Amino acid sequence: MNNIVTFGEYMLRLSTPGYSRFLQSDEFIITFGGGEANVAVALSNFGENAFFVSRFPKHEIGEMAFQSLRRYGVKTDYILRGGDRLGVYFLETGASQRPSKVIYDRADSAVNEMDGSMADWDKIFEGKQWFHWTGITPALGKKPQQAVVAACKAAKKAGVTISCDLNFRSKLWTEEEAQSVMNPLMEYVDVCIANEEDAQRSLGFEAGKTDVEGAELDESGYYQLARELKSHYGFQTVAITLRESFSASINGWSAVLHDDKDCQDPVRSTRYEIHIVDRVGGGDSFASGLIYGLLNKKSTKDALEYAVAASCMKHTIPGDFNLVSVEEVEKLVQSGGSGRVER
């Protein structure tokens, strides 16, 4: 069992029932989520000790957030209490040719006031093996940026492996802002996780002739992107997800991995055609699967296959969290997944 730390914002999710639109709904389904927390929940389900670092308000909504993490076994030892509000996001789930829509209400949330000095990062990383963060957290503002830098420095000092999912969010910052912050942070990163848009907008690297919305992928372009990222930043491992978007309901899903061990030449995983129930958290489920795989599997190729299969399953589950077991993921890896009823 490994000790893994994730750090970021946790949000209240208000989604319309089923596939109904905002304009026609008179109620919302309440759940919680957030990139790094989603990773922690999945890793906890996989049997790891997953610690989430954040800042929640002291009132009842903050307590709801606490309990939602504890329900799935996430360690809340390092969550600070303070601030006035938890960030909120609203979700309208799309179908067929109608895309899903997300509206954020996260200004002045508790974690936005969390700078580098609020958490005892040296203590947090004692006895830990892994630290995961995403590009969403530094996009929240100057104070969260300071916190990410402080966390990365402490993790590196403690000899902890650091992974980053680039996760560019255009509603939080521009490409120029992202690149000015993210490029210097890459010096701390051992495992870089991205898709082609993240790599281009967050770091300025482009993946060949690829049209994701037109479901056209230049596989060689992704291989070259993985090589360039690894060479430029000195990453141990680069993983790039490949999404072919035929519609909001049907996607092709696979990934490319390049590392110093078993995949010294970039390799592509098994490809799944997925019928989507809930796409939110799909990238986070890949990241958690990859972390679990790199810590537990015999080869990095096996880790890649585990990550893609885990994420494939997440797309079938409502909510942000990937609520599947190791056994379920490994069964999909071995069988390819027929979807037959288990009796």
N, C-alpha and C positions, 0 to 999 in steps of 0.2 A: 504494500500500500504506500503510495507516494503522497507527499505534502505539496499541494499546489496553491498558489496565491493568484487571484485575479483582482483587478482594481478598475472601478468605473462607476458610472451613474446607473441607478436603479429607478425604474419608472412605473407609474400606474398606467396600465393599458385599458382603454375603453374602446371596445370593438362592437360594431353593429352585429346583430344576430344573423347567422348564416351568411348569405350573400346580399343582404339588403343594403341599400344606399343610405348615406347620412340623411338625405332629405326625407326619406320615408320611415326612418326609425324613431320610435318614441322611448327606446330603452337602450342601454349598453351592457355588454358583458364585461365584468370587472376581472382582470387578471393583472399580473406584473411581468416585467421583463426588462432587458437591457443587455447589450452585447456581452460584457464580461460576466455578468451574473448568469446569463444563459449558459456560458461555458462552465461556470462553477456547478450549476445544477446538473448538467449532463455528466461531468466528471464524478460528481457525488453518486449519481445513478450507476456509474461504471465501477464503483467501489473505492474510489480514491478519497483522500482527505482534501476537500476543496474549501479554501478560505476566501471569503469575499471581503474586500476593503472598500468602504464607501462612507457616506455621511447621510443619515436619515434624520428628519425632524422628530421631536420628542412626542408629538401628539399621536392620536389614535391611527391616523393613516400611516405614520411611520412605523407604528407597532404592527399594523397589518403587513407591511413590507417585511419586517423582521420575521414574522410567523410564516410568511409564504416561503421564505428561504429555508427556515428550520424544518418545514414540512418535508423537504427533500434531502435533509441531512447536510446542507451547506453550513460550514462553520462561520459564525457571526462574531467571533471574538474581537475582530479588529474594525468593526463598524462603529463609527463615531456618531454621537447624537448631537443635534443642533440644527439651526436654520429654521425657516418658516414653512417650507413646502417641499414636497416630492414632485419631480417632473412628471408630466402627463403626456401620453400620446394617444391619439384617436386613430382607429383603423377601420377602413372600409375594405372588405375582402372582395377582390375582383373575380371574374370568371370569363372564360373564353377570350374574346377580344377586348373586354373591359378590364383595365389594369386595377390593381389594388391601389388605395390612396392612404397616405399617412399625413396627419396634421399634428405638429408638435406644440406643446405648451410647457416649456421647460425653463423659461427665463427665471433667474433668481432662485433656482432650486438649491437645496442644501449643499450638494456636492460642488456647486459652482464656487462656493466660498472656501473650499478646502485647498489650502496651499501646501507647499512642501514641508512645512514645519509642524503640521497638525498631527501627523501620524508618526509613531516611533518605528521607522522603516527598518532599522537595524534589528530590533526585536522581532518584527514581523517576519523577517527572512531567516531567523535562526531555525535550523533544522529543516528548511524547505528545499525542494528540488527544482521547482519550476515557478516562473512568474509570467503571467499573460496579461497584456493590455491591448487596446485597440486605438485606432486613430480618432475614434469618437471622443475620447476623454480630453486630449489636448485641444480639440476643436471647441470645447465648451468655454474656454477663456484662459486668461493669463494665469490665474491661480491653479486650475487643474493642470496646466502645462508645467508649472513649477513642481506640482506633486508628482507628475509622471517622471520628470527628470530626477527628483530625489529618490523615487522608488527604484528607477533603473540603476542609479549609482549604488544604492545599498544592495540591490540584488546582485549586481556584478561583483561587488566587494565580497559578498557571501558565497560566490561561486555558483550562483543559481542560474540555470538555463532560462533565457528570456525569449518569449515569442511575442510577435506583434501581428495582428490582423489590421491591415492598413485602413480598411473601412472608411473611405472618403464619403463625407456627407455635405452635399452642396448647400443644404439649408443652414449649415453651421459656419462654413467659411469658404473662401475662394480657393482656386488652385494655387495662386501665388502665396496666399497665407499658409496653406497646407504644406507646400514644398519648403517654405522657409523654416517651418517648425519640424516637420517630419524628417527631412534629410539629416539634420544633425543628430536626431534621436536614433537613427539607424546604427550608429556606432556601438550601441549597447545590445543590439538585437542578434540573437543566434538563429532563430527560426522565423522567417518572414512568410506571412500568409496573405494572399491577395487575389483579386480578379483583375482582368485587363484594364478596367476603368480605374480601379484603385491605384494600380501601378502608374498609370499615365497621369492622373490628377494629383496624387499625393507625392509622387517621386519624379515624374517627368519621363517615364519610360513607356514606350508603346509596343503593343503586341501585334506586329505584322498586319495583314489585311484581314481584319475580323469585323463581322457585322453581327453582333449578338442578337439584336432585335430581328434581323433577317434570318437568324438561325444558321449563319455561315461562319465556320471556324477555319482559320488557317493554323493547323496543328503545328507546323514548323515555326510559325511566328511565336507561339507560346513556348516552344522549346528554346528559341533564341532569347525570348524575354527572361526565362528562368536563368539561362547562362549569364546574361548581362547583369541581372540583379545580383546573382551570387558573386560574380567577378568584381563588380563595382564596390559592393559593400562588405564582401568577405563573410557573407552568411554561411552558417553550417548547412542549412537546409532552406530551400525555397519551395513553396507549394502554391500553385495557382489553380483556382477553380475555373471550370469551363461550363458555362451555362448557355444552352441553345434554346432561345425563347420562341417556341412556335405559337404560343398564346399564353394568357395568364393562367391557364389550366394545365397545359402540357409543356414540359421542358425536357431537354436533354441535359444530363448531369454527369460530369466526370471531372478529373483533375490531373494536373501534371506535377511531378516532384523531381527535384534535382538536389543532390547532396554529396557529401564526401565519402559515403559508405557504399551502399548497395546500388545507388542510382547516380553514379558519376556522370553518366549520360542521362539527360532528362527522359523520364518515362511517363506514359499516360495510363491511367487506371481503367478499370472496367467502366463502360458507359451505361447509365440507366436512363430509361425514358420514364419520367415521373408524372403522375396525375396529381396535381397539387391541391391539398386541402388548406394549408397555411404556409406561405413562403417565408414569413418573418421568422428570423432565427436560423435560417438555412445555412448561412455562412458560419454562424457561431457553432452550429452542430458539427460542421466540418472541422473547425478549429479544435473543438474538444475531442473529437475522434482522432485527430492527428496527434494531439498531445498525449492522449492515452496510448495510441499505437506506438509512438516513438519511445515512450517509457516502458512499454510492456511487450511489444512484438519482437520477433527474432530478426526481422529485417525492416528497413525503411519502406520497401515496396509493400510489405504486409501492412505497415502502418498506413500507407496511402489507401490501400483497398479498404481497410477498416474505416477510415475517415469518410470516404465517399459513400460507403454503405450506410454508416450511421446518419449522415446528412440526408441521404435518400429517404430513410425512414422518417426523419423529422418532418419532411415536407407533407407527410400524411397525418400529422398530429396538430390539432388546433392549439393555439397559444404559442408563446415564445420558446417554451422549454422542450428539449428533446427527452422524452420520458420513455426511453428504451433501455434494455439491459444489454450487457456484453453478449450474453447467449443469443439474443435476438439478432444482434448485428452480425455475429459470426455465422449464424445460420443463413443470413442473406448473402454474405460473402461466399459461402460454400455452395448455395443452391441457386443463386440468381433471383430468387423470389417469385414464386408463381402466384401468390396472393390467395391460395386455396384456404378454405376454412379449416382451422385446426380443431379437431374434435377429440 
